[in-house]
Amino acid sequence: MELTSILIVDDCVESAAITKNCLVVAGFSVSTAHDGEEALGMLNNNRFDLVVLDLTLPKMDGLEVCRIL
C-alpha cells in the first residue's frame, strides 16, 4: 500500500519539522519546503496528495502559490 504523500510549506523551519515528525509517526510520507518558489518547484516535479500551505511565505506568499496551482 502506498503512503499518502504530504508537502508542508512553512518558512518556520521548526514548525515544519514538528509537523513533519508527527505526520511521519502517523505513517505519512512527508516533504517540506520553506518558501513559495521552492514549493512550486517540488510540486512541478512530484505528486502530493495533500499540501499544507502557510499563507505568509518569503519570495511568494501562500495565496500566490495557490493561484498558480
PDB file with SEQRES, HELIX, SHEET and CRYST1 records, atoms N, CA, C and O in Angstrom:
SEQRES   1 A   69  MET GLU LEU THR SER ILE LEU ILE VAL ASP ASP CYS VAL          
SEQRES   2 A   69  GLU SER ALA ALA ILE THR LYS ASN CYS LEU VAL VAL ALA          
SEQRES   3 A   69  GLY PHE SER VAL SER THR ALA HIS ASP GLY GLU GLU ALA          
SEQRES   4 A   69  LEU GLY MET LEU ASN ASN ASN ARG PHE ASP LEU VAL VAL          
SEQRES   5 A   69  LEU ASP LEU THR LEU PRO LYS MET ASP GLY LEU GLU VAL          
SEQRES   6 A   69  CYS ARG ILE LEU                                              
HELIX    1 AA1 VAL A   13  VAL A   25  1                                  13    
HELIX    2 AA2 GLY A   36  ASN A   45  1                                  10    
HELIX    3 AA3 GLY A   62  ILE A   68  1                                   7    
SHEET    1 AA1 3 SER A  29  ALA A  33  0                                        
SHEET    2 AA1 3 SER A   5  VAL A   9  1                                        
SHEET    3 AA1 3 LEU A  50  LEU A  53  1                                        
CRYST1    1.000    1.000    1.000  90.00  90.00  90.00 P 1           1          
ATOM      1  N   MET A   1       0.838  -1.183   0.000  1.00  0.00           N  
ATOM      2  CA  MET A   1       0.000   0.000   0.000  1.00  0.00           C  
ATOM      3  C   MET A   1       0.879   1.241   0.000  1.00  0.00           C  
ATOM      4  O   MET A   1       1.825   1.335   0.782  1.00  0.00           O  
ATOM      5  N   GLU A   2       0.576   2.175  -0.858  1.00  0.00           N  
ATOM      6  CA  GLU A   2       1.357   3.400  -1.000  1.00  0.00           C  
ATOM      7  C   GLU A   2       1.007   4.383   0.122  1.00  0.00           C  
ATOM      8  O   GLU A   2      -0.158   4.551   0.482  1.00  0.00           O  
ATOM      9  N   LEU A   3       2.054   5.030   0.667  1.00  0.00           N  
ATOM     10  CA  LEU A   3       1.830   6.029   1.706  1.00  0.00           C  
ATOM     11  C   LEU A   3       1.226   7.290   1.113  1.00  0.00           C  
ATOM     12  O   LEU A   3       1.522   7.654  -0.025  1.00  0.00           O  
ATOM     13  N   THR A   4       0.383   7.952   1.886  1.00  0.00           N  
ATOM     14  CA  THR A   4      -0.133   9.254   1.480  1.00  0.00           C  
ATOM     15  C   THR A   4       1.020  10.247   1.541  1.00  0.00           C  
ATOM     16  O   THR A   4       1.745  10.314   2.533  1.00  0.00           O  
ATOM     17  N   SER A   5       1.179  11.014   0.472  1.00  0.00           N  
ATOM     18  CA  SER A   5       2.295  11.946   0.348  1.00  0.00           C  
ATOM     19  C   SER A   5       1.829  13.374   0.650  1.00  0.00           C  
ATOM     20  O   SER A   5       0.873  13.864   0.049  1.00  0.00           O  
ATOM     21  N   ILE A   6       2.514  14.032   1.586  1.00  0.00           N  
ATOM     22  CA  ILE A   6       2.140  15.366   2.029  1.00  0.00           C  
ATOM     23  C   ILE A   6       3.311  16.319   1.852  1.00  0.00           C  
ATOM     24  O   ILE A   6       4.455  15.971   2.145  1.00  0.00           O  
ATOM     25  N   LEU A   7       3.020  17.522   1.371  1.00  0.00           N  
ATOM     26  CA  LEU A   7       4.017  18.593   1.298  1.00  0.00           C  
ATOM     27  C   LEU A   7       3.634  19.660   2.312  1.00  0.00           C  
ATOM     28  O   LEU A   7       2.528  20.198   2.267  1.00  0.00           O  
ATOM     29  N   ILE A   8       4.551  19.965   3.230  1.00  0.00           N  
ATOM     30  CA  ILE A   8       4.364  21.042   4.197  1.00  0.00           C  
ATOM     31  C   ILE A   8       5.171  22.231   3.702  1.00  0.00           C  
ATOM     32  O   ILE A   8       6.375  22.121   3.468  1.00  0.00           O  
ATOM     33  N   VAL A   9       4.502  23.371   3.542  1.00  0.00           N  
ATOM     34  CA  VAL A   9       5.168  24.593   3.088  1.00  0.00           C  
ATOM     35  C   VAL A   9       5.064  25.607   4.219  1.00  0.00           C  
ATOM     36  O   VAL A   9       3.989  26.145   4.484  1.00  0.00           O  
ATOM     37  N   ASP A  10       6.188  25.867   4.886  1.00  0.00           N  
ATOM     38  CA  ASP A  10       6.217  26.765   6.037  1.00  0.00           C  
ATOM     39  C   ASP A  10       7.612  27.353   6.158  1.00  0.00           C  
ATOM     40  O   ASP A  10       8.596  26.613   6.142  1.00  0.00           O  
ATOM     41  N   ASP A  11       7.715  28.672   6.277  1.00  0.00           N  
ATOM     42  CA  ASP A  11       9.017  29.318   6.393  1.00  0.00           C  
ATOM     43  C   ASP A  11       9.624  29.149   7.783  1.00  0.00           C  
ATOM     44  O   ASP A  11      10.815  29.400   7.968  1.00  0.00           O  
ATOM     45  N   CYS A  12       8.833  28.734   8.749  1.00  0.00           N  
ATOM     46  CA  CYS A  12       9.352  28.450  10.088  1.00  0.00           C  
ATOM     47  C   CYS A  12       9.867  27.007  10.094  1.00  0.00           C  
ATOM     48  O   CYS A  12       9.082  26.060  10.141  1.00  0.00           O  
ATOM     49  N   VAL A  13      11.173  26.857  10.045  1.00  0.00           N  
ATOM     50  CA  VAL A  13      11.794  25.533   9.938  1.00  0.00           C  
ATOM     51  C   VAL A  13      11.387  24.645  11.112  1.00  0.00           C  
ATOM     52  O   VAL A  13      11.127  23.455  10.935  1.00  0.00           O  
ATOM     53  N   GLU A  14      11.335  25.222  12.299  1.00  0.00           N  
ATOM     54  CA  GLU A  14      10.997  24.435  13.489  1.00  0.00           C  
ATOM     55  C   GLU A  14       9.555  23.913  13.422  1.00  0.00           C  
ATOM     56  O   GLU A  14       9.306  22.744  13.718  1.00  0.00           O  
ATOM     57  N   SER A  15       8.619  24.767  13.037  1.00  0.00           N  
ATOM     58  CA  SER A  15       7.213  24.345  12.925  1.00  0.00           C  
ATOM     59  C   SER A  15       7.050  23.255  11.867  1.00  0.00           C  
ATOM     60  O   SER A  15       6.328  22.279  12.072  1.00  0.00           O  
ATOM     61  N   ALA A  16       7.723  23.433  10.741  1.00  0.00           N  
ATOM     62  CA  ALA A  16       7.641  22.435   9.675  1.00  0.00           C  
ATOM     63  C   ALA A  16       8.204  21.094  10.151  1.00  0.00           C  
ATOM     64  O   ALA A  16       7.648  20.039   9.845  1.00  0.00           O  
ATOM     65  N   ALA A  17       9.303  21.138  10.897  1.00  0.00           N  
ATOM     66  CA  ALA A  17       9.920  19.900  11.389  1.00  0.00           C  
ATOM     67  C   ALA A  17       9.013  19.186  12.394  1.00  0.00           C  
ATOM     68  O   ALA A  17       8.880  17.963  12.344  1.00  0.00           O  
ATOM     69  N   ILE A  18       8.396  19.930  13.297  1.00  0.00           N  
ATOM     70  CA  ILE A  18       7.498  19.326  14.282  1.00  0.00           C  
ATOM     71  C   ILE A  18       6.304  18.681  13.587  1.00  0.00           C  
ATOM     72  O   ILE A  18       5.937  17.547  13.895  1.00  0.00           O  
ATOM     73  N   THR A  19       5.698  19.409  12.648  1.00  0.00           N  
ATOM     74  CA  THR A  19       4.552  18.879  11.916  1.00  0.00           C  
ATOM     75  C   THR A  19       4.946  17.650  11.115  1.00  0.00           C  
ATOM     76  O   THR A  19       4.222  16.654  11.092  1.00  0.00           O  
ATOM     77  N   LYS A  20       6.103  17.725  10.454  1.00  0.00           N  
ATOM     78  CA  LYS A  20       6.590  16.591   9.667  1.00  0.00           C  
ATOM     79  C   LYS A  20       6.772  15.367  10.551  1.00  0.00           C  
ATOM     80  O   LYS A  20       6.316  14.279  10.200  1.00  0.00           O  
ATOM     81  N   ASN A  21       7.432  15.528  11.690  1.00  0.00           N  
ATOM     82  CA  ASN A  21       7.685  14.388  12.572  1.00  0.00           C  
ATOM     83  C   ASN A  21       6.384  13.737  13.035  1.00  0.00           C  
ATOM     84  O   ASN A  21       6.282  12.511  13.072  1.00  0.00           O  
ATOM     85  N   CYS A  22       5.402  14.544  13.384  1.00  0.00           N  
ATOM     86  CA  CYS A  22       4.104  13.996  13.814  1.00  0.00           C  
ATOM     87  C   CYS A  22       3.444  13.198  12.699  1.00  0.00           C  
ATOM     88  O   CYS A  22       2.902  12.119  12.941  1.00  0.00           O  
ATOM     89  N   LEU A  23       3.488  13.720  11.488  1.00  0.00           N  
ATOM     90  CA  LEU A  23       2.858  13.044  10.354  1.00  0.00           C  
ATOM     91  C   LEU A  23       3.606  11.784   9.952  1.00  0.00           C  
ATOM     92  O   LEU A  23       2.984  10.793   9.570  1.00  0.00           O  
ATOM     93  N   VAL A  24       4.929  11.804  10.031  1.00  0.00           N  
ATOM     94  CA  VAL A  24       5.718  10.613   9.712  1.00  0.00           C  
ATOM     95  C   VAL A  24       5.400   9.496  10.707  1.00  0.00           C  
ATOM     96  O   VAL A  24       5.236   8.341  10.315  1.00  0.00           O  
ATOM     97  N   VAL A  25       5.313   9.843  11.992  1.00  0.00           N  
ATOM     98  CA  VAL A  25       4.968   8.850  13.014  1.00  0.00           C  
ATOM     99  C   VAL A  25       3.581   8.257  12.742  1.00  0.00           C  
ATOM    100  O   VAL A  25       3.331   7.085  13.027  1.00  0.00           O  
ATOM    101  N   ALA A  26       2.694   9.074  12.194  1.00  0.00           N  
ATOM    102  CA  ALA A  26       1.339   8.610  11.873  1.00  0.00           C  
ATOM    103  C   ALA A  26       1.291   7.789  10.581  1.00  0.00           C  
ATOM    104  O   ALA A  26       0.236   7.271  10.215  1.00  0.00           O  
ATOM    105  N   GLY A  27       2.437   7.668   9.886  1.00  0.00           N  
ATOM    106  CA  GLY A  27       2.505   6.795   8.719  1.00  0.00           C  
ATOM    107  C   GLY A  27       2.460   7.473   7.369  1.00  0.00           C  
ATOM    108  O   GLY A  27       2.282   6.808   6.348  1.00  0.00           O  
ATOM    109  N   PHE A  28       2.618   8.790   7.346  1.00  0.00           N  
ATOM    110  CA  PHE A  28       2.598   9.516   6.078  1.00  0.00           C  
ATOM    111  C   PHE A  28       4.002   9.738   5.539  1.00  0.00           C  
ATOM    112  O   PHE A  28       4.975   9.754   6.293  1.00  0.00           O  
ATOM    113  N   SER A  29       4.094   9.907   4.229  1.00  0.00           N  
ATOM    114  CA  SER A  29       5.333  10.328   3.579  1.00  0.00           C  
ATOM    115  C   SER A  29       5.290  11.842   3.489  1.00  0.00           C  
ATOM    116  O   SER A  29       4.362  12.396   2.899  1.00  0.00           O  
ATOM    117  N   VAL A  30       6.291  12.535   4.072  1.00  0.00           N  
ATOM    118  CA  VAL A  30       6.222  13.991   4.195  1.00  0.00           C  
ATOM    119  C   VAL A  30       7.484  14.657   3.649  1.00  0.00           C  
ATOM    120  O   VAL A  30       8.604  14.236   3.938  1.00  0.00           O  
ATOM    121  N   SER A  31       7.272  15.705   2.855  1.00  0.00           N  
ATOM    122  CA  SER A  31       8.355  16.563   2.371  1.00  0.00           C  
ATOM    123  C   SER A  31       8.083  17.979   2.865  1.00  0.00           C  
ATOM    124  O   SER A  31       6.951  18.316   3.210  1.00  0.00           O  
ATOM    125  N   THR A  32       9.122  18.801   2.897  1.00  0.00           N  
ATOM    126  CA  THR A  32       8.941  20.184   3.334  1.00  0.00           C  
ATOM    127  C   THR A  32       9.578  21.144   2.335  1.00  0.00           C  
ATOM    128  O   THR A  32      10.555  20.818   1.661  1.00  0.00           O  
ATOM    129  N   ALA A  33       8.996  22.333   2.264  1.00  0.00           N  
ATOM    130  CA  ALA A  33       9.545  23.463   1.502  1.00  0.00           C  
ATOM    131  C   ALA A  33       9.415  24.679   2.403  1.00  0.00           C  
ATOM    132  O   ALA A  33       8.520  24.743   3.245  1.00  0.00           O  
ATOM    133  N   HIS A  34      10.319  25.653   2.223  1.00  0.00           N  
ATOM    134  CA  HIS A  34      10.343  26.789   3.142  1.00  0.00           C  
ATOM    135  C   HIS A  34      10.065  28.136   2.488  1.00  0.00           C  
ATOM    136  O   HIS A  34      10.163  29.173   3.144  1.00  0.00           O  
ATOM    137  N   ASP A  35       9.722  28.132   1.212  1.00  0.00           N  
ATOM    138  CA  ASP A  35       9.235  29.346   0.550  1.00  0.00           C  
ATOM    139  C   ASP A  35       8.391  28.941  -0.649  1.00  0.00           C  
ATOM    140  O   ASP A  35       8.391  27.782  -1.065  1.00  0.00           O  
ATOM    141  N   GLY A  36       7.673  29.911  -1.195  1.00  0.00           N  
ATOM    142  CA  GLY A  36       6.755  29.621  -2.284  1.00  0.00           C  
ATOM    143  C   GLY A  36       7.418  29.084  -3.537  1.00  0.00           C  
ATOM    144  O   GLY A  36       6.885  28.180  -4.181  1.00  0.00           O  
ATOM    145  N   GLU A  37       8.570  29.625  -3.891  1.00  0.00           N  
ATOM    146  CA  GLU A  37       9.270  29.166  -5.094  1.00  0.00           C  
ATOM    147  C   GLU A  37       9.732  27.716  -4.948  1.00  0.00           C  
ATOM    148  O   GLU A  37       9.610  26.921  -5.879  1.00  0.00           O  
ATOM    149  N   GLU A  38      10.260  27.383  -3.782  1.00  0.00           N  
ATOM    150  CA  GLU A  38      10.690  26.010  -3.532  1.00  0.00           C  
ATOM    151  C   GLU A  38       9.495  25.058  -3.601  1.00  0.00           C  
ATOM    152  O   GLU A  38       9.602  23.963  -4.153  1.00  0.00           O  
ATOM    153  N   ALA A  39       8.371  25.473  -3.046  1.00  0.00           N  
ATOM    154  CA  ALA A  39       7.162  24.649  -3.073  1.00  0.00           C  
ATOM    155  C   ALA A  39       6.715  24.385  -4.504  1.00  0.00           C  
ATOM    156  O   ALA A  39       6.406  23.247  -4.858  1.00  0.00           O  
ATOM    157  N   LEU A  40       6.680  25.424  -5.325  1.00  0.00           N  
ATOM    158  CA  LEU A  40       6.253  25.234  -6.726  1.00  0.00           C  
ATOM    159  C   LEU A  40       7.193  24.305  -7.466  1.00  0.00           C  
ATOM    160  O   LEU A  40       6.747  23.485  -8.268  1.00  0.00           O  
ATOM    161  N   GLY A  41       8.486  24.417  -7.211  1.00  0.00           N  
ATOM    162  CA  GLY A  41       9.443  23.506  -7.831  1.00  0.00           C  
ATOM    163  C   GLY A  41       9.177  22.063  -7.443  1.00  0.00           C  
ATOM    164  O   GLY A  41       9.220  21.164  -8.283  1.00  0.00           O  
ATOM    165  N   MET A  42       8.903  21.850  -6.167  1.00  0.00           N  
ATOM    166  CA  MET A  42       8.612  20.492  -5.696  1.00  0.00           C  
ATOM    167  C   MET A  42       7.292  19.980  -6.268  1.00  0.00           C  
ATOM    168  O   MET A  42       7.170  18.803  -6.608  1.00  0.00           O  
ATOM    169  N   LEU A  43       6.311  20.866  -6.369  1.00  0.00           N  
ATOM    170  CA  LEU A  43       5.009  20.469  -6.908  1.00  0.00           C  
ATOM    171  C   LEU A  43       5.075  20.168  -8.399  1.00  0.00           C  
ATOM    172  O   LEU A  43       4.296  19.356  -8.899  1.00  0.00           O  
ATOM    173  N   ASN A  44       5.983  20.802  -9.107  1.00  0.00           N  
ATOM    174  CA  ASN A  44       6.144  20.523 -10.535  1.00  0.00           C  
ATOM    175  C   ASN A  44       6.819  19.182 -10.777  1.00  0.00           C  
ATOM    176  O   ASN A  44       6.629  18.574 -11.831  1.00  0.00           O  
ATOM    177  N   ASN A  45       7.608  18.715  -9.810  1.00  0.00           N  
ATOM    178  CA  ASN A  45       8.408  17.511 -10.013  1.00  0.00           C  
ATOM    179  C   ASN A  45       7.923  16.294  -9.232  1.00  0.00           C  
ATOM    180  O   ASN A  45       8.468  15.202  -9.393  1.00  0.00           O  
ATOM    181  N   ASN A  46       6.911  16.466  -8.394  1.00  0.00           N  
ATOM    182  CA  ASN A  46       6.445  15.379  -7.535  1.00  0.00           C  
ATOM    183  C   ASN A  46       4.925  15.388  -7.455  1.00  0.00           C  
ATOM    184  O   ASN A  46       4.276  16.389  -7.759  1.00  0.00           O  
ATOM    185  N   ARG A  47       4.371  14.255  -7.041  1.00  0.00           N  
ATOM    186  CA  ARG A  47       2.932  14.143  -6.823  1.00  0.00           C  
ATOM    187  C   ARG A  47       2.678  14.116  -5.322  1.00  0.00           C  
ATOM    188  O   ARG A  47       3.253  13.302  -4.599  1.00  0.00           O  
ATOM    189  N   PHE A  48       1.817  15.010  -4.863  1.00  0.00           N  
ATOM    190  CA  PHE A  48       1.438  15.052  -3.448  1.00  0.00           C  
ATOM    191  C   PHE A  48      -0.076  14.887  -3.350  1.00  0.00           C  
ATOM    192  O   PHE A  48      -0.829  15.375  -4.192  1.00  0.00           O  
ATOM    193  N   ASP A  49      -0.498  14.188  -2.300  1.00  0.00           N  
ATOM    194  CA  ASP A  49      -1.917  14.010  -2.044  1.00  0.00           C  
ATOM    195  C   ASP A  49      -2.500  15.195  -1.283  1.00  0.00           C  
ATOM    196  O   ASP A  49      -3.693  15.480  -1.384  1.00  0.00           O  
ATOM    197  N   LEU A  50      -1.653  15.882  -0.523  1.00  0.00           N  
ATOM    198  CA  LEU A  50      -2.085  16.999   0.305  1.00  0.00           C  
ATOM    199  C   LEU A  50      -0.961  18.012   0.423  1.00  0.00           C  
ATOM    200  O   LEU A  50       0.204  17.638   0.558  1.00  0.00           O  
ATOM    201  N   VAL A  51      -1.307  19.301   0.372  1.00  0.00           N  
ATOM    202  CA  VAL A  51      -0.342  20.372   0.601  1.00  0.00           C  
ATOM    203  C   VAL A  51      -0.837  21.190   1.793  1.00  0.00           C  
ATOM    204  O   VAL A  51      -1.961  21.691   1.789  1.00  0.00           O  
ATOM    205  N   VAL A  52       0.010  21.318   2.808  1.00  0.00           N  
ATOM    206  CA  VAL A  52      -0.267  22.166   3.969  1.00  0.00           C  
ATOM    207  C   VAL A  52       0.517  23.445   3.719  1.00  0.00           C  
ATOM    208  O   VAL A  52       1.747  23.446   3.768  1.00  0.00           O  
ATOM    209  N   LEU A  53      -0.197  24.535   3.450  1.00  0.00           N  
ATOM    210  CA  LEU A  53       0.415  25.750   2.912  1.00  0.00           C  
ATOM    211  C   LEU A  53       0.249  26.933   3.859  1.00  0.00           C  
ATOM    212  O   LEU A  53      -0.871  27.349   4.158  1.00  0.00           O  
ATOM    213  N   ASP A  54       1.371  27.469   4.326  1.00  0.00           N  
ATOM    214  CA  ASP A  54       1.380  28.690   5.137  1.00  0.00           C  
ATOM    215  C   ASP A  54       1.075  29.866   4.206  1.00  0.00           C  
ATOM    216  O   ASP A  54       1.541  29.890   3.067  1.00  0.00           O  
ATOM    217  N   LEU A  55       0.308  30.824   4.675  1.00  0.00           N  
ATOM    218  CA  LEU A  55      -0.018  31.986   3.838  1.00  0.00           C  
ATOM    219  C   LEU A  55       1.102  33.016   3.790  1.00  0.00           C  
ATOM    220  O   LEU A  55       1.279  33.689   2.775  1.00  0.00           O  
ATOM    221  N   THR A  56       1.858  33.148   4.869  1.00  0.00           N  
ATOM    222  CA  THR A  56       2.905  34.174   4.937  1.00  0.00           C  
ATOM    223  C   THR A  56       4.264  33.540   4.678  1.00  0.00           C  
ATOM    224  O   THR A  56       4.941  33.091   5.603  1.00  0.00           O  
ATOM    225  N   LEU A  57       4.651  33.512   3.406  1.00  0.00           N  
ATOM    226  CA  LEU A  57       5.914  32.912   2.989  1.00  0.00           C  
ATOM    227  C   LEU A  57       6.812  33.957   2.353  1.00  0.00           C  
ATOM    228  O   LEU A  57       6.314  34.932   1.790  1.00  0.00           O  
ATOM    229  N   PRO A  58       8.127  33.778   2.429  1.00  0.00           N  
ATOM    230  CA  PRO A  58       9.026  34.675   1.706  1.00  0.00           C  
ATOM    231  C   PRO A  58       9.012  34.374   0.202  1.00  0.00           C  
ATOM    232  O   PRO A  58       8.623  33.285  -0.220  1.00  0.00           O  
ATOM    233  N   LYS A  59       9.433  35.340  -0.580  1.00  0.00           N  
ATOM    234  CA  LYS A  59       9.560  35.263  -2.051  1.00  0.00           C  
ATOM    235  C   LYS A  59       8.216  35.253  -2.763  1.00  0.00           C  
ATOM    236  O   LYS A  59       8.017  35.998  -3.722  1.00  0.00           O  
ATOM    237  N   MET A  60       7.291  34.415  -2.303  1.00  0.00           N  
ATOM    238  CA  MET A  60       5.972  34.304  -2.923  1.00  0.00           C  
ATOM    239  C   MET A  60       5.025  33.799  -1.840  1.00  0.00           C  
ATOM    240  O   MET A  60       5.249  32.729  -1.275  1.00  0.00           O  
ATOM    241  N   ASP A  61       3.971  34.555  -1.546  1.00  0.00           N  
ATOM    242  CA  ASP A  61       3.101  34.135  -0.442  1.00  0.00           C  
ATOM    243  C   ASP A  61       2.242  32.934  -0.821  1.00  0.00           C  
ATOM    244  O   ASP A  61       2.136  32.563  -1.990  1.00  0.00           O  
ATOM    245  N   GLY A  62       1.639  32.346   0.191  1.00  0.00           N  
ATOM    246  CA  GLY A  62       0.860  31.136   0.004  1.00  0.00           C  
ATOM    247  C   GLY A  62      -0.320  31.302  -0.916  1.00  0.00           C  
ATOM    248  O   GLY A  62      -0.679  30.373  -1.639  1.00  0.00           O  
ATOM    249  N   LEU A  63      -0.943  32.489  -0.904  1.00  0.00           N  
ATOM    250  CA  LEU A  63      -2.074  32.716  -1.822  1.00  0.00           C  
ATOM    251  C   LEU A  63      -1.624  32.697  -3.274  1.00  0.00           C  
ATOM    252  O   LEU A  63      -2.329  32.169  -4.133  1.00  0.00           O  
ATOM    253  N   GLU A  64      -0.463  33.264  -3.558  1.00  0.00           N  
ATOM    254  CA  GLU A  64       0.056  33.256  -4.925  1.00  0.00           C  
ATOM    255  C   GLU A  64       0.407  31.820  -5.355  1.00  0.00           C  
ATOM    256  O   GLU A  64       0.147  31.427  -6.492  1.00  0.00           O  
ATOM    257  N   VAL A  65       0.992  31.057  -4.448  1.00  0.00           N  
ATOM    258  CA  VAL A  65       1.272  29.650  -4.750  1.00  0.00           C  
ATOM    259  C   VAL A  65      -0.023  28.920  -5.078  1.00  0.00           C  
ATOM    260  O   VAL A  65      -0.084  28.150  -6.037  1.00  0.00           O  
ATOM    261  N   CYS A  66      -1.043  29.161  -4.290  1.00  0.00           N  
ATOM    262  CA  CYS A  66      -2.349  28.526  -4.503  1.00  0.00           C  
ATOM    263  C   CYS A  66      -2.945  28.947  -5.855  1.00  0.00           C  
ATOM    264  O   CYS A  66      -3.503  28.114  -6.569  1.00  0.00           O  
ATOM    265  N   ARG A  67      -2.831  30.216  -6.204  1.00  0.00           N  
ATOM    266  CA  ARG A  67      -3.348  30.688  -7.506  1.00  0.00           C  
ATOM    267  C   ARG A  67      -2.640  29.984  -8.666  1.00  0.00           C  
ATOM    268  O   ARG A  67      -3.272  29.583  -9.643  1.00  0.00           O  
ATOM    269  N   ILE A  68      -1.335  29.843  -8.541  1.00  0.00           N  
ATOM    270  CA  ILE A  68      -0.558  29.207  -9.605  1.00  0.00           C  
ATOM    271  C   ILE A  68      -0.932  27.721  -9.742  1.00  0.00           C  
ATOM    272  O   ILE A  68      -0.998  27.186 -10.849  1.00  0.00           O  
ATOM    273  N   LEU A  69      -1.172  27.078  -8.612  1.00  0.00           N  
ATOM    274  CA  LEU A  69      -1.579  25.669  -8.665  1.00  0.00           C  
ATOM    275  C   LEU A  69      -2.915  25.516  -9.356  1.00  0.00           C  
ATOM    276  O   LEU A  69      -3.415  24.400  -9.492  1.00  0.00           O  
TER     277      LEU A  69                                                      
END                                                                             
